[in-house]
Amino acid sequence: MPTLGAIADAPGAAGALLVVDAVTDDDLRTVSRATAHLGLVTGAAGLVLGLTGPRPGDARATPASEPGARAVVHPRSRHATAVSCLPPWSRRSAVPPLTPYFVMRVGQTPLLPYAAPGDAGQARERERLPFPLRAALLQDHGPVVSGGSVRAAVDAAVELEEVCAPVLALGDRPARLPTEEEAGEPAGRYGSCWGEE
């Protein structure tokens, strides 16, 4: 088994490790499948499980305002990180509702202002938002996504990454977006956070 230092120094690793924790065996299997190609370290410091609110000094815990959130993921997502470097689409969501799947599985994803990694100021920025969310983009850092389980958080993070790719591909070209009513229907049906409600 490679040591922690060897994994961090591996070519292409950029010093990044994925540290996770799981509540159930199903969560552990989900994480194992999703990270089969990565160095994986399990331990209590990984995901913020059993989250009931921001913990002092852990800004990455802030987006979990979704009731029942038990897991938070902060993946290295190329497209979502690129979108976090752009101006937001709206005050409530940095990402437009390009697909119904994004609206259903992720919902509004605000852009939180830049802060240094681990800065508790991001938690305060999140607390100031007057609306619920299950994901946020941390300016110049990328996504933080919560869910009722590790699998739900990972699935939502994947969906966020998937919708960010066409956001970047479209660039400044106008896109046909759903109306508030069209976006609100799947959001209401699947319990995601979208719109002014």
DORO-926014 format. One record per residue: residue in one letter; residue number from 1; x negated, y, z negated of N, C-alpha, C in turn. Coordinates in nm, 4 decimals, decimal comma. Layout:
<drenti a NUM <X Y Z> <X Y Z> <X Y Z>>
...
//
This chain:
<drenti m 1 <-0,0847 -0,1175 0,0000> <0,0000 0,0000 0,0000> <-0,0890 0,1234 0,0000>>
<drenti p 2 <-0,0651 0,2176 0,0963> <-0,1478 0,3375 0,0994> <-0,1230 0,4248 -0,0229>>
<drenti t 3 <-0,2249 0,4999 -0,0590> <-0,2093 0,5911 -0,1716> <-0,1361 0,7166 -0,1265>>
<drenti l 4 <-0,0881 0,7932 -0,2221> <-0,0193 0,9172 -0,1924> <-0,1086 1,0104 -0,1119>>
<drenti g 5 <-0,2343 1,0212 -0,1496> <-0,3280 1,1076 -0,0774> <-0,3485 1,0625 0,0658>>
<drenti a 6 <-0,3575 0,9304 0,0875> <-0,3768 0,8782 0,2228> <-0,2562 0,9078 0,3109>>
<drenti i 7 <-0,1370 0,8978 0,2547> <-0,0162 0,9299 0,3323> <-0,0159 1,0778 0,3668>>
<drenti a 8 <-0,0470 1,1645 0,2716> <-0,0450 1,3088 0,2953> <-0,1498 1,3504 0,3974>>
<drenti d 9 <-0,2632 1,2795 0,4014> <-0,3706 1,3144 0,4927> <-0,3622 1,2424 0,6264>>
<drenti a 10 <-0,2599 1,1602 0,6467> <-0,2468 1,0840 0,7710> <-0,2319 1,1789 0,8895>>
<drenti p 11 <-0,2897 1,1432 1,0070> <-0,2747 1,2277 1,1246> <-0,1269 1,2513 1,1554>>
<drenti g 12 <-0,0931 1,3763 1,1835> <0,0440 1,4094 1,2183> <0,1348 1,4318 1,0987>>
<drenti a 13 <0,0878 1,4048 0,9785> <0,1738 1,4184 0,8616> <0,1877 1,5628 0,8168>>
<drenti a 14 <0,0934 1,6484 0,8565> <0,0947 1,7893 0,8186> <0,1088 1,8069 0,6676>>
<drenti g 15 <0,0638 1,7079 0,5914> <0,0699 1,7178 0,4471> <0,2089 1,7020 0,3909>>
<drenti a 16 <0,3075 1,6635 0,4716> <0,4457 1,6549 0,4254> <0,4797 1,5127 0,3860>>
<drenti l 17 <0,5459 1,5000 0,2750> <0,5949 1,3712 0,2283> <0,7445 1,3814 0,2092>>
<drenti l 18 <0,8121 1,2707 0,2253> <0,9530 1,2658 0,1944> <0,9662 1,1915 0,0624>>
<drenti v 19 <1,0207 1,2589 -0,0364> <1,0394 1,1992 -0,1671> <1,1897 1,1936 -0,1909>>
<drenti v 20 <1,2412 1,0744 -0,2196> <1,3856 1,0597 -0,2349> <1,4186 0,9758 -0,3570>>
<drenti d 21 <1,5428 0,9828 -0,3954> <1,5955 0,8995 -0,5008> <1,7321 0,8523 -0,4537>>
<drenti a 22 <1,7824 0,7450 -0,5058> <1,9108 0,6913 -0,4627> <1,9949 0,6567 -0,5843>>
<drenti v 23 <2,1267 0,6727 -0,5684> <2,2185 0,6392 -0,6761> <2,2614 0,4938 -0,6660>>
<drenti t 24 <2,2868 0,4479 -0,5437> <2,3357 0,3115 -0,5227> <2,2434 0,2369 -0,4282>>
<drenti d 25 <2,2612 0,1056 -0,4201> <2,1849 0,0262 -0,3247> <2,2145 0,0691 -0,1819>>
<drenti d 26 <2,3412 0,1054 -0,1532> <2,3760 0,1540 -0,0192> <2,2988 0,2811 0,0139>>
<drenti d 27 <2,2866 0,3719 -0,0834> <2,2081 0,4935 -0,0620> <2,0636 0,4575 -0,0284>>
<drenti l 28 <2,0066 0,3646 -0,1031> <1,8685 0,3252 -0,0805> <1,8510 0,2646 0,0585>>
<drenti r 29 <1,9465 0,1799 0,1025> <1,9388 0,1231 0,2377> <1,9481 0,2319 0,3445>>
<drenti t 30 <2,0361 0,3306 0,3234> <2,0498 0,4412 0,4186> <1,9198 0,5188 0,4294>>
<drenti v 31 <1,8615 0,5539 0,3164> <1,7364 0,6276 0,3166> <1,6265 0,5436 0,3826>>
<drenti s 32 <1,6221 0,4154 0,3532> <1,5205 0,3285 0,4102> <1,5306 0,3240 0,5632>>
<drenti r 33 <1,6533 0,3097 0,6163> <1,6708 0,3077 0,7629> <1,6330 0,4419 0,8250>>
<drenti a 34 <1,6735 0,5505 0,7607> <1,6500 0,6828 0,8162> <1,5032 0,7235 0,8127>>
<drenti t 35 <1,4241 0,6602 0,7269> <1,2846 0,7011 0,7099> <1,1862 0,5895 0,7410>>
<drenti a 36 <1,2306 0,4892 0,8158> <1,1442 0,3741 0,8445> <1,0131 0,4162 0,9108>>
<drenti h 37 <1,0132 0,5259 0,9868> <0,8942 0,5715 1,0584> <0,8097 0,6694 0,9769>>
<drenti l 38 <0,8482 0,6993 0,8535> <0,7784 0,7975 0,7705> <0,7145 0,7324 0,6492>>
<drenti g 39 <0,6160 0,8014 0,5908> <0,5692 0,7616 0,4594> <0,6797 0,7918 0,3599>>
<drenti l 40 <0,7218 0,6954 0,2844> <0,8349 0,7121 0,1935> <0,7891 0,6896 0,0504>>
<drenti v 41 <0,8199 0,7854 -0,0340> <0,7903 0,7736 -0,1759> <0,9237 0,7842 -0,2483>>
<drenti t 42 <0,9531 0,6902 -0,3378> <1,0771 0,7017 -0,4143> <1,0424 0,7504 -0,5538>>
<drenti g 43 <1,1336 0,8221 -0,6135> <1,1076 0,8724 -0,7477> <1,2120 0,9739 -0,7881>>
<drenti a 44 <1,2089 1,0124 -0,9110> <1,3104 1,0999 -0,9672> <1,3028 1,2417 -0,9122>>
<drenti a 45 <1,1893 1,2809 -0,8549> <1,1743 1,4184 -0,8092> <1,2287 1,4422 -0,6694>>
<drenti g 46 <1,2777 1,3408 -0,6030> <1,3168 1,3532 -0,4629> <1,4384 1,4369 -0,4398>>
<drenti l 47 <1,5506 1,3756 -0,4296> <1,6748 1,4472 -0,4068> <1,7323 1,4926 -0,5389>>
<drenti v 48 <1,8099 1,5971 -0,5347> <1,8735 1,6455 -0,6552> <2,0062 1,5717 -0,6652>>
<drenti l 49 <2,0080 1,4656 -0,7431> <2,1274 1,3819 -0,7516> <2,2056 1,4159 -0,8777>>
<drenti g 50 <2,3342 1,4010 -0,8710> <2,4183 1,4362 -0,9839> <2,4244 1,5867 -1,0035>>
<drenti l 51 <2,4052 1,6616 -0,8960> <2,3966 1,8063 -0,9019> <2,5281 1,8685 -0,9453>>
<drenti t 52 <2,5238 1,9555 -1,0424> <2,6429 2,0289 -1,0850> <2,6245 2,1780 -1,0658>>
<drenti g 53 <2,5103 2,2196 -1,0174> <2,4848 2,3616 -0,9928> <2,3364 2,3840 -0,9792>>
<drenti p 54 <2,2966 2,5058 -0,9481> <2,1538 2,5313 -0,9306> <2,0774 2,5053 -1,0599>>
<drenti r 55 <1,9609 2,4485 -1,0440> <1,8723 2,4286 -1,1586> <1,7657 2,5358 -1,1536>>
<drenti p 56 <1,7284 2,5929 -1,2653> <1,6303 2,7009 -1,2651> <1,5042 2,6600 -1,1907>>
<drenti g 57 <1,4605 2,7481 -1,0997> <1,3372 2,7237 -1,0274> <1,3514 2,6303 -0,9100>>
<drenti d 58 <1,4678 2,5725 -0,8849> <1,4831 2,4812 -0,7722> <1,5798 2,5423 -0,6717>>
<drenti a 59 <1,5295 2,6293 -0,5868> <1,6133 2,6988 -0,4898> <1,6751 2,6018 -0,3911>>
<drenti r 60 <1,6113 2,4885 -0,3667> <1,6664 2,3948 -0,2699> <1,7959 2,3329 -0,3188>>
<drenti a 61 <1,8250 2,3425 -0,4459> <1,9499 2,2874 -0,4969> <2,0686 2,3790 -0,4720>>
<drenti t 62 <2,0433 2,5013 -0,4302> <2,1488 2,6014 -0,4257> <2,2642 2,5742 -0,3309>>
<drenti p 63 <2,2490 2,5124 -0,2132> <2,3623 2,5018 -0,1230> <2,4718 2,4052 -0,1652>>
<drenti a 64 <2,4537 2,3300 -0,2682> <2,5522 2,2281 -0,3036> <2,6701 2,2855 -0,3781>>
<drenti s 65 <2,7476 2,3713 -0,3107> <2,8678 2,4227 -0,3754> <2,9867 2,3350 -0,3434>>
<drenti e 66 <2,9669 2,2355 -0,2589> <3,0749 2,1441 -0,2239> <3,1131 2,0626 -0,3474>>
<drenti p 67 <3,2416 2,0578 -0,3822> <3,2818 1,9751 -0,4965> <3,2405 1,8294 -0,4748>>
<drenti g 68 <3,1861 1,7684 -0,5763> <3,1463 1,6282 -0,5662> <3,0104 1,6061 -0,5031>>
<drenti a 69 <2,9348 1,7127 -0,4764> <2,8016 1,6952 -0,4177> <2,7121 1,6207 -0,5159>>
<drenti r 70 <2,6508 1,5130 -0,4679> <2,5620 1,4313 -0,5518> <2,4231 1,4194 -0,4918>>
<drenti a 71 <2,4034 1,4732 -0,3718> <2,2728 1,4615 -0,3066> <2,2467 1,5871 -0,2253>>
<drenti v 72 <2,1220 1,6269 -0,2205> <2,0783 1,7394 -0,1383> <1,9553 1,6936 -0,0615>>
<drenti v 73 <1,9534 1,7242 0,0690> <1,8358 1,6929 0,1507> <1,7827 1,8223 0,2105>>
<drenti h 74 <1,6523 1,8280 0,2226> <1,5829 1,9428 0,2832> <1,4862 1,8852 0,3856>>
<drenti p 75 <1,5404 1,8422 0,5020> <1,4557 1,7737 0,6003> <1,3718 1,8702 0,6821>>
<drenti r 76 <1,2682 1,8179 0,7427> <1,1905 1,8925 0,8407> <1,2611 1,8714 0,9734>>
<drenti s 77 <1,3389 1,9675 1,0144> <1,4213 1,9582 1,1343> <1,3795 2,0673 1,2316>>
<drenti r 78 <1,3190 2,0259 1,3416> <1,2609 2,1202 1,4374> <1,3629 2,2234 1,4875>>
<drenti h 79 <1,4785 2,1772 1,5359> <1,5752 2,2696 1,5947> <1,6415 2,3581 1,4888>>
<drenti a 80 <1,6803 2,2991 1,3765> <1,7441 2,3777 1,2709> <1,6465 2,4803 1,2131>>
<drenti t 81 <1,5193 2,4441 1,2016> <1,4206 2,5398 1,1531> <1,4044 2,6539 1,2520>>
<drenti a 82 <1,4033 2,6235 1,3819> <1,3947 2,7298 1,4827> <1,5147 2,8237 1,4730>>
<drenti v 83 <1,6345 2,7681 1,4548> <1,7540 2,8527 1,4408> <1,7442 2,9376 1,3141>>
<drenti s 84 <1,6779 2,8870 1,2093> <1,6635 2,9659 1,0862> <1,5727 3,0867 1,1057>>
<drenti c 85 <1,5019 3,0927 1,2178> <1,4145 3,2058 1,2497> <1,4856 3,3103 1,3356>>
<drenti l 86 <1,6094 3,2832 1,3747> <1,6876 3,3733 1,4597> <1,7892 3,4510 1,3769>>
<drenti p 87 <1,8437 3,5594 1,4328> <1,9529 3,6276 1,3637> <2,0736 3,5334 1,3518>>
<drenti p 88 <2,1502 3,5431 1,2450> <2,2647 3,4528 1,2289> <2,3764 3,4834 1,3286>>
<drenti w 89 <2,4535 3,3813 1,3624> <2,5686 3,3975 1,4509> <2,6750 3,4847 1,3837>>
<drenti s 90 <2,6984 3,4645 1,2547> <2,7945 3,5448 1,1793> <2,7502 3,5518 1,0333>>
<drenti r 91 <2,8231 3,6277 0,9545> <2,7901 3,6392 0,8120> <2,8053 3,5054 0,7408>>
<drenti r 92 <2,9029 3,4251 0,7825> <2,9305 3,2976 0,7153> <2,8538 3,1806 0,7731>>
<drenti s 93 <2,8073 3,1922 0,8950> <2,7375 3,0785 0,9559> <2,6317 3,1256 1,0546>>
<drenti a 94 <2,5096 3,0808 1,0317> <2,4009 3,1096 1,1244> <2,4222 3,0348 1,2558>>
<drenti v 95 <2,5002 2,9284 1,2500> <2,5214 2,8394 1,3642> <2,6657 2,8536 1,4117>>
<drenti p 96 <2,6861 2,8767 1,5423> <2,8235 2,8861 1,5928> <2,8893 2,7483 1,6005>>
<drenti p 97 <3,0206 2,7447 1,6079> <3,0919 2,6159 1,6143> <3,0902 2,5575 1,7559>>
<drenti l 98 <2,9716 2,5196 1,8029> <2,9601 2,4675 1,9393> <3,0297 2,3334 1,9575>>
<drenti t 99 <3,0320 2,2521 1,8530> <3,0956 2,1203 1,8649> <3,1925 2,0993 1,7497>>
<drenti p 100 <3,2987 2,0227 1,7749> <3,3893 1,9927 1,6636> <3,3213 1,9076 1,5569>>
<drenti y 101 <3,2201 1,8301 1,5957> <3,1509 1,7435 1,5000> <3,0754 1,8265 1,3971>>
<drenti f 102 <3,0135 1,9366 1,4409> <2,9461 2,0266 1,3471> <3,0470 2,0866 1,2498>>
<drenti v 103 <3,1600 2,1317 1,3016> <3,2632 2,1907 1,2156> <3,3141 2,0872 1,1164>>
<drenti m 104 <3,3385 1,9640 1,1629> <3,3939 1,8578 1,0783> <3,2953 1,8086 0,9732>>
<drenti r 105 <3,1718 1,7874 1,0112> <3,0753 1,7188 0,9254> <2,9861 1,8110 0,8439>>
<drenti v 106 <2,9711 1,9351 0,8909> <2,8816 2,0286 0,8220> <2,9591 2,1525 0,7766>>
<drenti g 107 <3,0204 2,2217 0,8700> <3,0922 2,3440 0,8370> <3,0006 2,4641 0,8366>>
<drenti q 108 <3,0558 2,5749 0,7892> <2,9798 2,6996 0,7915> <2,8461 2,6821 0,7215>>
<drenti t 109 <2,7437 2,7375 0,7843> <2,6064 2,7201 0,7393> <2,5387 2,8561 0,7368>>
<drenti p 110 <2,5506 2,9303 0,6274> <2,4933 3,0650 0,6240> <2,3410 3,0636 0,6254>>
<drenti l 111 <2,2858 3,1751 0,6695> <2,1420 3,1966 0,6656> <2,1093 3,2720 0,5376>>
<drenti l 112 <2,0318 3,2088 0,4494> <1,9871 3,2755 0,3267> <1,8571 3,3499 0,3571>>
<drenti p 113 <1,8407 3,4713 0,3045> <1,7208 3,5509 0,3345> <1,5928 3,4794 0,2931>>
<drenti y 114 <1,4832 3,5182 0,3588> <1,3539 3,4576 0,3323> <1,3154 3,4708 0,1853>>
<drenti a 115 <1,2585 3,3660 0,1346> <1,1951 3,3644 0,0027> <1,0831 3,2614 0,0094>>
<drenti a 116 <0,9844 3,2785 -0,0723> <0,8756 3,1817 -0,0776> <0,9303 3,0461 -0,1231>>
<drenti p 117 <0,8685 2,9367 -0,0820> <0,9167 2,8044 -0,1239> <0,9304 2,7952 -0,2758>>
<drenti g 118 <1,0466 2,7449 -0,3207> <1,0727 2,7263 -0,4622> <1,1188 2,8510 -0,5358>>
<drenti d 119 <1,1291 2,9638 -0,4664> <1,1691 3,0899 -0,5292> <1,3131 3,0803 -0,5781>>
<drenti a 120 <1,3347 3,1070 -0,7060> <1,4693 3,1006 -0,7638> <1,5612 3,2087 -0,7083>>
<drenti g 121 <1,5053 3,3075 -0,6393> <1,5864 3,4109 -0,5773> <1,6827 3,3545 -0,4742>>
<drenti q 122 <1,6468 3,2434 -0,4116> <1,7387 3,1818 -0,3165> <1,8635 3,1307 -0,3876>>
<drenti a 123 <1,8469 3,0828 -0,5090> <1,9635 3,0383 -0,5859> <2,0559 3,1571 -0,6135>>
<drenti r 124 <1,9982 3,2710 -0,6451> <2,0804 3,3901 -0,6700> <2,1511 3,4353 -0,5423>>
<drenti e 125 <2,0819 3,4279 -0,4290> <2,1451 3,4635 -0,3009> <2,2637 3,3720 -0,2737>>
<drenti r 126 <2,2478 3,2444 -0,3003> <2,3570 3,1484 -0,2788> <2,4748 3,1808 -0,3699>>
<drenti e 127 <2,4471 3,2127 -0,4947> <2,5527 3,2418 -0,5911> <2,6338 3,3646 -0,5520>>
<drenti r 128 <2,5740 3,4550 -0,4763> <2,6441 3,5758 -0,4328> <2,7420 3,5498 -0,3187>>
<drenti l 129 <2,7294 3,4387 -0,2510> <2,8182 3,4097 -0,1379> <2,9597 3,3834 -0,1895>>
<drenti p 130 <3,0587 3,4485 -0,1310> <3,1962 3,4350 -0,1812> <3,2745 3,3224 -0,1143>>
<drenti f 131 <3,2058 3,2209 -0,0639> <3,2736 3,1123 0,0057> <3,1987 2,9814 -0,0169>>
<drenti p 132 <3,2691 2,8696 -0,0031> <3,2051 2,7384 -0,0237> <3,1223 2,6961 0,0976>>
<drenti l 133 <3,0293 2,6069 0,0757> <2,9471 2,5541 0,1840> <2,8853 2,4229 0,1414>>
<drenti r 134 <2,8458 2,3446 0,2406> <2,7712 2,2226 0,2111> <2,6329 2,2257 0,2741>>
<drenti a 135 <2,6047 2,3329 0,3501> <2,4725 2,3466 0,4118> <2,4359 2,4935 0,4203>>
<drenti a 136 <2,3064 2,5188 0,4234> <2,2548 2,6535 0,4457> <2,1250 2,6409 0,5234>>
<drenti l 137 <2,0931 2,7461 0,5965> <1,9605 2,7563 0,6567> <1,8818 2,8558 0,5727>>
<drenti l 138 <1,7650 2,8139 0,5288> <1,6751 2,9022 0,4547> <1,5883 2,9706 0,5593>>
<drenti q 139 <1,5957 3,1031 0,5670> <1,5256 3,1755 0,6720> <1,3801 3,1321 0,6809>>
<drenti d 140 <1,3403 3,0923 0,8005> <1,2046 3,0491 0,8345> <1,1618 2,9186 0,7672>>
<drenti h 141 <1,2526 2,8516 0,6943> <1,2212 2,7241 0,6300> <1,3020 2,6093 0,6884>>
<drenti g 142 <1,4261 2,6341 0,7272> <1,5096 2,5278 0,7809> <1,6274 2,4936 0,6926>>
<drenti p 143 <1,6842 2,3739 0,7140> <1,8117 2,3398 0,6509> <1,7995 2,2800 0,5117>>
<drenti v 144 <1,9045 2,3037 0,4338> <1,9281 2,2342 0,3087> <2,0745 2,1927 0,3141>>
<drenti v 145 <2,1006 2,0625 0,2970> <2,2350 2,0090 0,3175> <2,2724 1,9206 0,1993>>
<drenti s 146 <2,3967 1,9333 0,1524> <2,4438 1,8514 0,0408> <2,5530 1,7573 0,0867>>
<drenti g 147 <2,5803 1,6582 0,0055> <2,6878 1,5634 0,0349> <2,7256 1,4845 -0,0880>>
<drenti g 148 <2,8343 1,4098 -0,0758> <2,8816 1,3275 -0,1861> <2,7945 1,2064 -0,2120>>
<drenti s 149 <2,7069 1,1745 -0,1180> <2,6113 1,0643 -0,1317> <2,4885 1,0984 -0,0482>>
<drenti v 150 <2,3826 1,0214 -0,0655> <2,2635 1,0405 0,0161> <2,3009 1,0251 0,1636>>
<drenti r 151 <2,3784 0,9224 0,1944> <2,4162 0,8995 0,3342> <2,4939 1,0176 0,3906>>
<drenti a 152 <2,5897 1,0723 0,3160> <2,6683 1,1859 0,3635> <2,5799 1,3081 0,3862>>
<drenti a 153 <2,4859 1,3333 0,2965> <2,3952 1,4474 0,3124> <2,3044 1,4286 0,4331>>
<drenti v 154 <2,2500 1,3083 0,4509> <2,1642 1,2799 0,5662> <2,2446 1,2903 0,6954>>
<drenti d 155 <2,3658 1,2337 0,6988> <2,4494 1,2416 0,8186> <2,4792 1,3862 0,8556>>
<drenti a 156 <2,5108 1,4692 0,7560> <2,5391 1,6101 0,7833> <2,4134 1,6828 0,8316>>
<drenti a 157 <2,2977 1,6490 0,7754> <2,1726 1,7103 0,8200> <2,1425 1,6730 0,9650>>
<drenti v 158 <2,1700 1,5480 1,0017> <2,1501 1,5050 1,1402> <2,2440 1,5819 1,2327>>
<drenti e 159 <2,3699 1,5974 1,1924> <2,4659 1,6712 1,2745> <2,4244 1,8175 1,2902>>
<drenti l 160 <2,3737 1,8786 1,1844> <2,3249 2,0162 1,1925> <2,2092 2,0249 1,2908>>
<drenti e 161 <2,1166 1,9329 1,2836> <2,0037 1,9309 1,3781> <2,0536 1,9135 1,5213>>
<drenti e 162 <2,1522 1,8263 1,5401> <2,2064 1,8011 1,6746> <2,2722 1,9251 1,7343>>
<drenti v 163 <2,3444 2,0046 1,6549> <2,4103 2,1235 1,7099> <2,3108 2,2375 1,7312>>
<drenti c 164 <2,2014 2,2385 1,6569> <2,1022 2,3446 1,6747> <2,0269 2,3312 1,8065>>
<drenti a 165 <2,0135 2,2106 1,8593> <1,9442 2,1928 1,9881> <2,0164 2,2678 2,1006>>
<drenti p 166 <2,1486 2,2513 2,1193> <2,2136 2,3308 2,2247> <2,2201 2,4802 2,1932>>
<drenti v 167 <2,2198 2,5190 2,0658> <2,2133 2,6619 2,0326> <2,0868 2,7206 2,0948>>
<drenti l 168 <1,9755 2,6501 2,0779> <1,8493 2,6979 2,1344> <1,8481 2,6879 2,2868>>
<drenti a 169 <1,9041 2,5809 2,3414> <1,9059 2,5628 2,4869> <1,9901 2,6705 2,5554>>
<drenti l 170 <2,0998 2,7103 2,4923> <2,1856 2,8139 2,5503> <2,1204 2,9517 2,5451>>
<drenti g 171 <2,0373 2,9745 2,4457> <1,9714 3,1043 2,4340> <2,0726 3,2164 2,4267>>
<drenti d 172 <2,0537 3,3187 2,5101> <2,1426 3,4352 2,5106> <2,2625 3,4187 2,6029>>
<drenti r 173 <2,2722 3,3050 2,6717> <2,3864 3,2857 2,7618> <2,5142 3,2727 2,6805>>
<drenti p 174 <2,6244 3,3286 2,7303> <2,7504 3,3174 2,6558> <2,8002 3,1725 2,6557>>
<drenti a 175 <2,8482 3,1294 2,5419> <2,9022 2,9943 2,5279> <3,0516 3,0036 2,5037>>
<drenti r 176 <3,1246 2,9059 2,5502> <3,2682 2,8982 2,5245> <3,2835 2,8363 2,3867>>
<drenti l 177 <3,3231 2,9164 2,2902> <3,3394 2,8683 2,1538> <3,4867 2,8478 2,1240>>
<drenti p 178 <3,5192 2,7565 2,0346> <3,6602 2,7400 1,9969> <3,7107 2,8640 1,9237>>
<drenti t 179 <3,8400 2,8858 1,9311> <3,9017 2,9933 1,8536> <3,8977 2,9549 1,7059>>
<drenti e 180 <3,9301 3,0505 1,6194> <3,9373 3,0197 1,4754> <4,0364 2,9066 1,4495>>
<drenti e 181 <4,1487 2,9083 1,5213> <4,2504 2,8037 1,5036> <4,1966 2,6678 1,5496>>
<drenti e 182 <4,1273 2,6668 1,6652> <4,0712 2,5413 1,7165> <3,9654 2,4854 1,6219>>
<drenti a 183 <3,8815 2,5709 1,5657> <3,7793 2,5253 1,4708> <3,8422 2,4896 1,3368>>
<drenti g 184 <3,9469 2,5622 1,2997> <4,0111 2,5374 1,1709> <4,0818 2,4041 1,1616>>
<drenti e 185 <4,1313 2,3529 1,2747> <4,2051 2,2257 1,2720> <4,1163 2,1096 1,2267>>
<drenti p 186 <4,0012 2,0825 1,2915> <3,9179 1,9719 1,2412> <3,8592 2,0004 1,1033>>
<drenti a 187 <3,8314 2,1283 1,0734> <3,7792 2,1614 0,9398> <3,8806 2,1233 0,8333>>
<drenti g 188 <4,0074 2,1594 0,8566> <4,1120 2,1243 0,7605> <4,1336 1,9756 0,7497>>
<drenti r 189 <4,1301 1,9078 0,8638> <4,1540 1,7626 0,8638> <4,0429 1,6867 0,7921>>
<drenti y 190 <3,9185 1,7353 0,8051> <3,8052 1,6631 0,7466> <3,7508 1,7292 0,6195>>
<drenti g 191 <3,8170 1,8348 0,5729> <3,7765 1,8953 0,4461> <3,6460 1,9700 0,4487>>
<drenti s 192 <3,6054 2,0186 0,5646> <3,4817 2,0961 0,5695> <3,5135 2,2433 0,5471>>
<drenti c 193 <3,4124 2,3214 0,5219> <3,4264 2,4626 0,4924> <3,4054 2,5407 0,6206>>
<drenti w 194 <3,5112 2,6073 0,6704> <3,4963 2,6879 0,7918> <3,5960 2,8024 0,7882>>
<drenti g 195 <3,5537 2,9181 0,8367> <3,6434 3,0297 0,8537> <3,6522 3,1193 0,7323>>
<drenti e 196 <3,7482 3,2058 0,7376> <3,7633 3,3095 0,6362> <3,8392 3,2630 0,5121>>
<drenti e 197 <3,8941 3,1434 0,5112> <3,9742 3,0950 0,3968> <3,8858 3,0664 0,2785>>
//
